[in-house]
Amino acid sequence: MLMGGWNREQAVVFLCATSIRAQGMDQEEILRHELIHVIQDLHQGALLPEPLLSILARETIPSGEVMMVIASGDDTNQELECRLLTRMLSTPVVARWLTESAAKNRQAVVIPVALVPKNP
């Protein structure tokens, strides 16, 4: 079930409020996760080097969740890295990192966040 996403072409982070509520998730956590994907795009590469990513993933993310990420067909390392950082960092830290990453890349970052209710 899709909770949110980052649309690179439109520079929009979206949250699916209905899905988030249905799964009992926290909107701030989902937003933090999507903003980390924005940071990954700005850096155009891994934020956590190997073997650190693998070690942290084994120690932090439940194996069922890892298998779900692998089965999704997404970039496995990028998604696992994002999930790890979402768990490890607070929202203010992610916001500051995003701001500093954008400045370093000389890009303005204005990310509209759309709360998108899922169609019934």
N, C-alpha and C positions, 0 to 999 in steps of 0.2 A: 504494500500500500504506500503510495507516494505521499510523503509528508511535506516536501518542499523541493526547491531546485534553484539552480543558478543558470540563467539563460545568458550565455556569453555574448551572443550577437546583439541582444537588446539591453544588455547590462542591467538585468532585473533579477533580483532574488524574489522568489515567490514561496509562500507558505500555504499549505492546504489545511485551513483551520478545521474543517470537518474531519479530515483524516487524523489530524493531530489529537483532536478531542476523542475520537473513536478509539484510538490506541492508548489514550491516557498519557500522552507525551507532553512535554513542556515546550511551548512556542519559543521561548528564549534559547533553549538548547538546540532546537532545529535551526533557528536563525544563526546561532553561533557556528553550527556545522556548515551551513551554506556560505557564510562569510569566510570560513577557512578554505572552501573551494575557490572563492575569489582570490584569496592570497596565493593559493597554489597556482592559479592562472597567471598572476602577476609575476611570480618567481619562475614560471615555466620549467619547473623541475621539482624534484623531491625536496621536501623541507627537512625530513629526517633521513640521515644516511643509513645504509646497511652496515653492519648487522643490527644497529639499534632499532630500526623499524620492526624487524622480525622478532627480536627479543621482547620488545614492548607489546607487540601484538599477541604473542604467546602468553605473556603474563597478565594482560589486561582485558583482552576481548574474548568472550566465551566462544568456544569452538563452533557452536551452532551458528553464531553470528558470522564468524569467519567463513564458514561454508556457504552461508547465504550470500555474502559478498562475492565469493568466487563464482557461485552459480549465476549471479546477476549478469555477468558478461561485461560489467564496467571495468575500468582500469583498477585491478585489485589493490595494488600497492597504494595508489592515490586515495582510494576510498578507505582503506584500513588506516592510512596515515591521518586522514581527515577525522575518522572516528576516534582515534587515539587522542588527537589534539583537542577535539571537542570535549572529551572527558577530562583532560589535563588542565585546560586553560579556562579562565573566567571570561565572561563577555567583555568587560573593560579591557582586558589584556588583548583579546582578539581585535577589538575595535582600534586600539592603539597600533597594533602590528599592521592592520590593514592600512591605516592612515600613513604610517611610516613607509610601508612597502610601495604604496602609490606615489608618495613623494619621491622616493628613490628612483622609481621608474618614470618620473615626471608625467604622471597621469593623474588627472582629476578623478576622484572616486565619489560619485554621487549615486548611490544605489537605492532606487526606489524599492520598497518592499511591499509586495502586494499580498494581501490575505485573500486567498481564493477559496471560496466554499466549494466543496465537491458537489457536483450535480447529483441529485437524488436518483 
